[in-house]
Amino acid sequence: MNKKIVFIAVLLIAGALALFMFFKPSQEKVKASSETTIAVRNDLPNIPITTLDGTQLTTRNLKGKTILVFFQPQCDHCQREADQISKNLEEFKEFNMYFISSDNVPALEKFSRDYNLAGNANIHFTRTEGDHILKNLGPIETPSLYIYTAEGQLVKAFNGETPIEQILQYL
């Protein structure tokens, strides 16, 4: 009986450690001086994305304050959130916003025009495969919006349609 309890406890601890190792944020070492190294946390997911002009990027390597918006053009929740973002563009000017979808390029182009987001220097429409999102974030609702500092640290994540007032307070 005691051997079974010990065995189960060992399995639970090993499973917890495996989950921690799998889901822990990546860390990059930055040299602070000639003698000291500091670990810098980067919470940005590692998702390959392609801009509408074909440029390939990885979300992990994005620079500056960043907002990732995962959406689908036909989703009415996504449409309402895009409309609210469009009406508050001035509030987002310090951020690079990446709208990410698994839909096709023509649908993304139409969505960007329909919600007056096209042509803004800090707003980028990109596409990726759904599997990349699942692998990095798990199943998420659309829209989902993630706000990151210039150093790549997660400030706040919103899953599902969120009132713009709640989003703006974290910018």
GROMACS elastic network, one bead per residue, 0.5 to 0.9 nm:
[ bonds ]
;  ai    aj funct       b0    kb
    1     4     6  0.52829   500
    1     5     6  0.65947   500
    1     6     6  0.89058   500
    2     5     6  0.51233   500
    2     6     6  0.62166   500
    2     7     6  0.85148   500
    3     6     6  0.51381   500
    3     7     6  0.60099   500
    3     8     6  0.85796   500
    4     7     6  0.50297   500
    4     8     6  0.61169   500
    4     9     6  0.85236   500
    5     8     6  0.51557   500
    5     9     6  0.60889   500
    5    10     6  0.85864   500
    6     9     6  0.50427   500
    6    10     6  0.61267   500
    6    11     6  0.86232   500
    7    10     6  0.51533   500
    7    11     6  0.62696   500
    7    12     6  0.87199   500
    8    11     6  0.50638   500
    8    12     6  0.61787   500
    8    13     6  0.86393   500
    9    12     6  0.51201   500
    9    13     6  0.61772   500
    9    14     6  0.85399   500
   10    13     6  0.51810   500
   10    14     6  0.60454   500
   10    15     6  0.84867   500
   11    14     6  0.50954   500
   11    15     6  0.60194   500
   11    16     6  0.85429   500
   12    15     6  0.50736   500
   12    16     6  0.61228   500
   12    17     6  0.86051   500
   13    16     6  0.50780   500
   13    17     6  0.61591   500
   13    18     6  0.85605   500
   14    17     6  0.51227   500
   14    18     6  0.61186   500
   14    19     6  0.86510   500
   15    18     6  0.50472   500
   15    19     6  0.62005   500
   15    20     6  0.85915   500
   16    19     6  0.51456   500
   16    20     6  0.61679   500
   16    21     6  0.86571   500
   17    20     6  0.50093   500
   17    21     6  0.61361   500
   17    22     6  0.85234   500
   18    21     6  0.51475   500
   18    22     6  0.60831   500
   18    23     6  0.86109   500
   19    22     6  0.50337   500
   19    23     6  0.60061   500
   19    24     6  0.81931   500
   20    23     6  0.53738   500
   20    24     6  0.56191   500
   21    24     6  0.55686   500
   21    25     6  0.89014   500
   22    25     6  0.87640   500
   23    26     6  0.88114   500
   24    27     6  0.89787   500
   24    43     6  0.89425   500
   25    41     6  0.64703   500
   25    42     6  0.64090   500
   25    43     6  0.54827   500
   25    44     6  0.84801   500
   25    45     6  0.89231   500
   26    40     6  0.84423   500
   26    41     6  0.60573   500
   26    42     6  0.56896   500
   26    43     6  0.67253   500
   26    44     6  0.87440   500
   27    39     6  0.58264   500
   27    40     6  0.53686   500
   27    42     6  0.59740   500
   27    43     6  0.85666   500
   28    38     6  0.83053   500
   28    39     6  0.56037   500
   28    40     6  0.52031   500
   28    41     6  0.65523   500
   28    42     6  0.73607   500
   29    37     6  0.62263   500
   29    38     6  0.56480   500
   29    40     6  0.60062   500
   29    41     6  0.88390   500
   30    36     6  0.87424   500
   30    37     6  0.56716   500
   30    38     6  0.53647   500
   30    39     6  0.62493   500
   30    40     6  0.66853   500
   31    34     6  0.71192   500
   31    35     6  0.79680   500
   31    36     6  0.61794   500
   31    38     6  0.63117   500
   31    39     6  0.87732   500
   32    35     6  0.77180   500
   32    36     6  0.55453   500
   32    37     6  0.55512   500
   32    38     6  0.63636   500
   33    36     6  0.53025   500
   33    37     6  0.72141   500
   34    37     6  0.83821   500
   40   151     6  0.80725   500
   41   151     6  0.78516   500
   41   152     6  0.72456   500
   41   153     6  0.64954   500
   42    45     6  0.83747   500
   42    60     6  0.75424   500
   42   151     6  0.68429   500
   42   153     6  0.54959   500
   42   154     6  0.81213   500
   43    60     6  0.78996   500
   43   148     6  0.79197   500
   43   151     6  0.89330   500
   43   152     6  0.56582   500
   43   153     6  0.50622   500
   43   154     6  0.57206   500
   44    47     6  0.86863   500
   44    59     6  0.63338   500
   44    61     6  0.80622   500
   44    62     6  0.82421   500
   44   148     6  0.74337   500
   44   152     6  0.56593   500
   44   153     6  0.70047   500
   44   154     6  0.72107   500
   45    58     6  0.85566   500
   45    59     6  0.60972   500
   45    60     6  0.54940   500
   45   133     6  0.87309   500
   45   136     6  0.59598   500
   45   137     6  0.74310   500
   46    58     6  0.61580   500
   46    59     6  0.55298   500
   46    61     6  0.81038   500
   46   132     6  0.84249   500
   46   136     6  0.67158   500
   47    57     6  0.83877   500
   47    58     6  0.54424   500
   47    59     6  0.53224   500
   47    60     6  0.69747   500
   47   128     6  0.76688   500
   47   132     6  0.58740   500
   47   133     6  0.67982   500
   47   135     6  0.87209   500
   47   136     6  0.69681   500
   48    56     6  0.71597   500
   48    57     6  0.58432   500
   48    59     6  0.64648   500
   48    60     6  0.86228   500
   48   127     6  0.86428   500
   48   128     6  0.64599   500
   48   129     6  0.84930   500
   48   132     6  0.73297   500
   49    55     6  0.83437   500
   49    56     6  0.58930   500
   49    57     6  0.52712   500
   49    58     6  0.57735   500
   49    59     6  0.70271   500
   49   100     6  0.75528   500
   49   126     6  0.58894   500
   49   127     6  0.55083   500
   49   129     6  0.83677   500
   50    53     6  0.78958   500
   50    54     6  0.56828   500
   50    55     6  0.54725   500
   50    57     6  0.60963   500
   50    58     6  0.84298   500
   50   100     6  0.89980   500
   50   125     6  0.84455   500
   50   126     6  0.51752   500
   50   127     6  0.53580   500
   50   128     6  0.65654   500
   51    54     6  0.52520   500
   51    55     6  0.52149   500
   51    56     6  0.65294   500
   51    57     6  0.77895   500
   51   105     6  0.89221   500
   51   124     6  0.69967   500
   51   125     6  0.59510   500
   51   127     6  0.65975   500
   52    55     6  0.74081   500
   52   105     6  0.63311   500
   52   106     6  0.89317   500
   52   108     6  0.80642   500
   52   109     6  0.76307   500
   52   124     6  0.82396   500
   52   125     6  0.63625   500
   52   126     6  0.59972   500
   52   127     6  0.77217   500
   54   126     6  0.89891   500
   57    60     6  0.87397   500
   57    61     6  0.75256   500
   57    62     6  0.78984   500
   58    61     6  0.55948   500
   58    62     6  0.69569   500
   59    62     6  0.53622   500
   59    68     6  0.85563   500
   59    98     6  0.89306   500
   60    63     6  0.87809   500
   60   152     6  0.79246   500
   61   152     6  0.88174   500
   62    65     6  0.87320   500
   62    66     6  0.74230   500
   62    96     6  0.87985   500
   62   150     6  0.89828   500
   62   152     6  0.81128   500
   63    66     6  0.73069   500
   63    96     6  0.83360   500
   63   150     6  0.64753   500
   63   151     6  0.77881   500
   63   152     6  0.78543   500
   64    94     6  0.86609   500
   64    95     6  0.71581   500
   64    96     6  0.70656   500
   64   148     6  0.85958   500
   64   149     6  0.71127   500
   64   151     6  0.70742   500
   64   152     6  0.78961   500
   65    94     6  0.68933   500
   65    96     6  0.61970   500
   65    97     6  0.86479   500
   65   147     6  0.78539   500
   65   148     6  0.58449   500
   65   151     6  0.75660   500
   65   152     6  0.75445   500
   66    94     6  0.86943   500
   66    95     6  0.52178   500
   66    97     6  0.58662   500
   66    98     6  0.76136   500
   66   146     6  0.81810   500
   66   147     6  0.60906   500
   66   148     6  0.51360   500
   66   149     6  0.66013   500
   66   150     6  0.68716   500
   66   152     6  0.77137   500
   67    92     6  0.89790   500
   67    95     6  0.65172   500
   67    96     6  0.62059   500
   67    98     6  0.62179   500
   67    99     6  0.83653   500
   67   145     6  0.68326   500
   67   146     6  0.54989   500
   67   148     6  0.61246   500
   67   149     6  0.88967   500
   68    96     6  0.85208   500
   68    97     6  0.59600   500
   68    99     6  0.60955   500
   68   100     6  0.70439   500
   68   144     6  0.80060   500
   68   145     6  0.56271   500
   68   146     6  0.51362   500
   68   147     6  0.66893   500
   68   148     6  0.83166   500
   69    97     6  0.72871   500
   69    98     6  0.60628   500
   69   100     6  0.59160   500
   69   101     6  0.84835   500
   69   142     6  0.86349   500
   69   143     6  0.66847   500
   69   144     6  0.56999   500
   69   146     6  0.65549   500
   69   147     6  0.88969   500
   70    78     6  0.87099   500
   70    98     6  0.83675   500
   70    99     6  0.59920   500
   70   101     6  0.59212   500
   70   102     6  0.89949   500
   70   133     6  0.87909   500
   70   140     6  0.86224   500
   70   141     6  0.83756   500
   70   142     6  0.61874   500
   70   143     6  0.54666   500
   70   144     6  0.51273   500
   70   145     6  0.63700   500
   70   146     6  0.86000   500
   71    74     6  0.88604   500
   71    75     6  0.74528   500
   71    77     6  0.89035   500
   71    78     6  0.58438   500
   71    79     6  0.87574   500
   71    99     6  0.69467   500
   71   100     6  0.62441   500
   71   101     6  0.54061   500
   71   102     6  0.83379   500
   71   141     6  0.84038   500
   71   142     6  0.50286   500
   71   144     6  0.68274   500
   71   145     6  0.87637   500
   72    75     6  0.54413   500
   72    76     6  0.88317   500
   72    78     6  0.66258   500
   72    79     6  0.85656   500
   72   100     6  0.82620   500
   72   101     6  0.56723   500
   72   102     6  0.73022   500
   72   103     6  0.66632   500
   72   108     6  0.85201   500
   72   142     6  0.68074   500
   72   143     6  0.74398   500
   73    76     6  0.80492   500
   73    78     6  0.69351   500
   73    79     6  0.69761   500
   73   101     6  0.79075   500
   73   103     6  0.74320   500
   73   107     6  0.65691   500
   73   108     6  0.66306   500
   73   110     6  0.85071   500
   73   111     6  0.59613   500
   74    77     6  0.89322   500
   74    78     6  0.78059   500
   74    79     6  0.75768   500
   74   107     6  0.86263   500
   74   111     6  0.87309   500
   75    78     6  0.51904   500
   75    79     6  0.62733   500
   75    80     6  0.88335   500
   75   142     6  0.74698   500
   75   143     6  0.81363   500
   76    80     6  0.62284   500
   76    81     6  0.86263   500
   77    80     6  0.52476   500
   77    81     6  0.62810   500
   77    82     6  0.86266   500
   77   142     6  0.72857   500
   77   143     6  0.66861   500
   77   160     6  0.77519   500
   77   161     6  0.56572   500
   77   162     6  0.89498   500
   78    81     6  0.51265   500
   78    82     6  0.60353   500
   78    83     6  0.85076   500
   78   142     6  0.64137   500
   78   143     6  0.50761   500
   78   144     6  0.86672   500
   78   160     6  0.85582   500
   78   161     6  0.69308   500
   79    82     6  0.51071   500
   79    83     6  0.61355   500
   79    84     6  0.87131   500
   79   111     6  0.82786   500
   79   115     6  0.77754   500
   79   143     6  0.88173   500
   80    83     6  0.50569   500
   80    84     6  0.63478   500
   80    85     6  0.87294   500
   80   161     6  0.80408   500
   81    84     6  0.50868   500
   81    85     6  0.61942   500
   81    86     6  0.85482   500
   81   143     6  0.75640   500
   81   161     6  0.64753   500
   81   162     6  0.72159   500
   81   163     6  0.77021   500
   81   164     6  0.74164   500
   82    85     6  0.50035   500
   82    86     6  0.60235   500
   82    87     6  0.86044   500
   82   111     6  0.89538   500
   82   112     6  0.88793   500
   82   115     6  0.63125   500
   82   116     6  0.89209   500
   82   117     6  0.82095   500
   83    86     6  0.50533   500
   83    87     6  0.63132   500
   83    88     6  0.88201   500
   83   114     6  0.89635   500
   83   115     6  0.56904   500
   83   116     6  0.81914   500
   84    87     6  0.51144   500
   84    88     6  0.64179   500
   84    89     6  0.87623   500
   84   163     6  0.82901   500
   84   164     6  0.62628   500
   85    88     6  0.51133   500
   85    89     6  0.59825   500
   85    91     6  0.87206   500
   85    92     6  0.80701   500
   85   115     6  0.87899   500
   85   117     6  0.86155   500
   85   164     6  0.71517   500
   86    89     6  0.53055   500
   86    90     6  0.89273   500
   86   115     6  0.63915   500
   86   116     6  0.62742   500
   86   117     6  0.62704   500
   87    90     6  0.84252   500
   87   116     6  0.89424   500
   88    91     6  0.56483   500
   88    92     6  0.71762   500
   88   164     6  0.84378   500
   88   168     6  0.88920   500
   89    92     6  0.52579   500
   89    93     6  0.64877   500
   89   117     6  0.86010   500
   90    93     6  0.53517   500
   90    94     6  0.86270   500
   91    94     6  0.76747   500
   91    95     6  0.89120   500
   91   168     6  0.71958   500
   91   171     6  0.76462   500
   92    95     6  0.55519   500
   92    96     6  0.80365   500
   92    97     6  0.80187   500
   92   122     6  0.85090   500
   92   168     6  0.83554   500
   92   171     6  0.74405   500
   93    96     6  0.77066   500
   93   122     6  0.69238   500
   94   122     6  0.81612   500
   94   171     6  0.86350   500
   95   122     6  0.67155   500
   95   123     6  0.85112   500
   95   147     6  0.88713   500
   95   148     6  0.89384   500
   95   150     6  0.88487   500
   95   171     6  0.84876   500
   96   121     6  0.83992   500
   96   123     6  0.60327   500
   96   124     6  0.76230   500
   97   122     6  0.60624   500
   97   124     6  0.60727   500
   97   125     6  0.83990   500
   98   122     6  0.84170   500
   98   123     6  0.60833   500
   98   125     6  0.58467   500
   98   126     6  0.67393   500
   99   108     6  0.89578   500
   99   123     6  0.75542   500
   99   124     6  0.61471   500
   99   126     6  0.59941   500
   99   127     6  0.81037   500
  100   103     6  0.89209   500
  100   124     6  0.85506   500
  100   125     6  0.62758   500
  100   127     6  0.52893   500
  100   128     6  0.68341   500
  101   104     6  0.82079   500
  101   108     6  0.77770   500
  101   125     6  0.81557   500
  101   126     6  0.65385   500
  101   128     6  0.61279   500
  101   129     6  0.78407   500
  101   130     6  0.79147   500
  102   126     6  0.85381   500
  102   127     6  0.52968   500
  102   128     6  0.50807   500
  102   129     6  0.51564   500
  102   130     6  0.56543   500
  103   106     6  0.85942   500
  103   107     6  0.66456   500
  103   108     6  0.69459   500
  103   127     6  0.67995   500
  103   128     6  0.81435   500
  103   129     6  0.84735   500
  104   107     6  0.55450   500
  104   108     6  0.64723   500
  104   109     6  0.88839   500
  104   127     6  0.74717   500
  105   108     6  0.50548   500
  105   109     6  0.61086   500
  105   110     6  0.86058   500
  105   125     6  0.89478   500
  105   126     6  0.82299   500
  105   127     6  0.74634   500
  106   109     6  0.50830   500
  106   110     6  0.61642   500
  106   111     6  0.85905   500
  107   110     6  0.51722   500
  107   111     6  0.61443   500
  107   112     6  0.86568   500
  108   111     6  0.50749   500
  108   112     6  0.61473   500
  108   113     6  0.86937   500
  108   125     6  0.67784   500
  108   126     6  0.78177   500
  108   127     6  0.81955   500
  109   112     6  0.51951   500
  109   113     6  0.63824   500
  109   114     6  0.86399   500
  109   118     6  0.77827   500
  109   125     6  0.77627   500
  110   113     6  0.51963   500
  110   114     6  0.59634   500
  110   115     6  0.86437   500
  111   114     6  0.50325   500
  111   115     6  0.62147   500
  111   116     6  0.84683   500
  111   117     6  0.82595   500
  111   118     6  0.86077   500
  112   115     6  0.56101   500
  112   116     6  0.61607   500
  112   119     6  0.86424   500
  112   125     6  0.73861   500
  113   116     6  0.50442   500
  113   117     6  0.61243   500
  113   118     6  0.53243   500
  113   119     6  0.85653   500
  114   117     6  0.77902   500
  114   118     6  0.85667   500
  115   118     6  0.79304   500
  116   119     6  0.81130   500
  116   120     6  0.86924   500
  117   120     6  0.61824   500
  117   123     6  0.68567   500
  117   124     6  0.87001   500
  118   121     6  0.85943   500
  118   123     6  0.73385   500
  118   124     6  0.80821   500
  118   125     6  0.83927   500
  119   122     6  0.87527   500
  119   123     6  0.77341   500
  119   124     6  0.89617   500
  120   123     6  0.54326   500
  120   124     6  0.80726   500
  121   124     6  0.77517   500
  128   131     6  0.83976   500
  128   132     6  0.69112   500
  128   133     6  0.78135   500
  129   132     6  0.55595   500
  129   133     6  0.71075   500
  130   133     6  0.52541   500
  130   134     6  0.63321   500
  130   135     6  0.86540   500
  131   134     6  0.50340   500
  131   135     6  0.59835   500
  131   136     6  0.85897   500
  132   135     6  0.51486   500
  132   136     6  0.62576   500
  132   137     6  0.84173   500
  133   136     6  0.53023   500
  133   137     6  0.56495   500
  133   138     6  0.66933   500
  133   139     6  0.77561   500
  133   140     6  0.83962   500
  134   137     6  0.53949   500
  134   139     6  0.55033   500
  134   140     6  0.78145   500
  135   138     6  0.58766   500
  135   139     6  0.86993   500
  137   140     6  0.70415   500
  140   143     6  0.83327   500
  140   144     6  0.69264   500
  140   159     6  0.66943   500
  140   160     6  0.80361   500
  141   144     6  0.59852   500
  141   159     6  0.56948   500
  141   160     6  0.51496   500
  141   161     6  0.84158   500
  142   145     6  0.86298   500
  142   159     6  0.70132   500
  142   160     6  0.54616   500
  142   161     6  0.72024   500
  143   158     6  0.83100   500
  143   159     6  0.65603   500
  143   160     6  0.51284   500
  143   161     6  0.57708   500
  143   162     6  0.84258   500
  144   157     6  0.73749   500
  144   158     6  0.55036   500
  144   160     6  0.54374   500
  144   161     6  0.72711   500
  144   162     6  0.86091   500
  145   156     6  0.83185   500
  145   157     6  0.58260   500
  145   158     6  0.50849   500
  145   159     6  0.64957   500
  145   160     6  0.81791   500
  145   161     6  0.89131   500
  145   162     6  0.87701   500
  145   167     6  0.86374   500
  146   154     6  0.71619   500
  146   155     6  0.76414   500
  146   156     6  0.59772   500
  146   158     6  0.63139   500
  146   159     6  0.84884   500
  147   153     6  0.84503   500
  147   154     6  0.59899   500
  147   155     6  0.53925   500
  147   156     6  0.53976   500
  147   157     6  0.63721   500
  147   158     6  0.86551   500
  147   167     6  0.88852   500
  147   170     6  0.77974   500
  147   171     6  0.77048   500
  148   151     6  0.76123   500
  148   152     6  0.53842   500
  148   153     6  0.52264   500
  148   155     6  0.52772   500
  148   156     6  0.73986   500
  149   152     6  0.52006   500
  149   153     6  0.52456   500
  149   154     6  0.65499   500
  149   155     6  0.65922   500
  150   153     6  0.75035   500
  154   157     6  0.74889   500
  155   170     6  0.72499   500
  155   171     6  0.87184   500
  156   167     6  0.85965   500
  156   170     6  0.70064   500
  158   161     6  0.78220   500
  158   162     6  0.67743   500
  158   167     6  0.79180   500
  159   162     6  0.76049   500
  162   165     6  0.83536   500
  162   166     6  0.68976   500
  162   167     6  0.71402   500
  163   166     6  0.56181   500
  163   167     6  0.68778   500
  164   167     6  0.50917   500
  164   168     6  0.60851   500
  164   169     6  0.87804   500
  165   168     6  0.52143   500
  165   169     6  0.65082   500
  166   169     6  0.56311   500
  166   170     6  0.74279   500
  167   170     6  0.57710   500
  167   171     6  0.71420   500
  168   171     6  0.53801   500
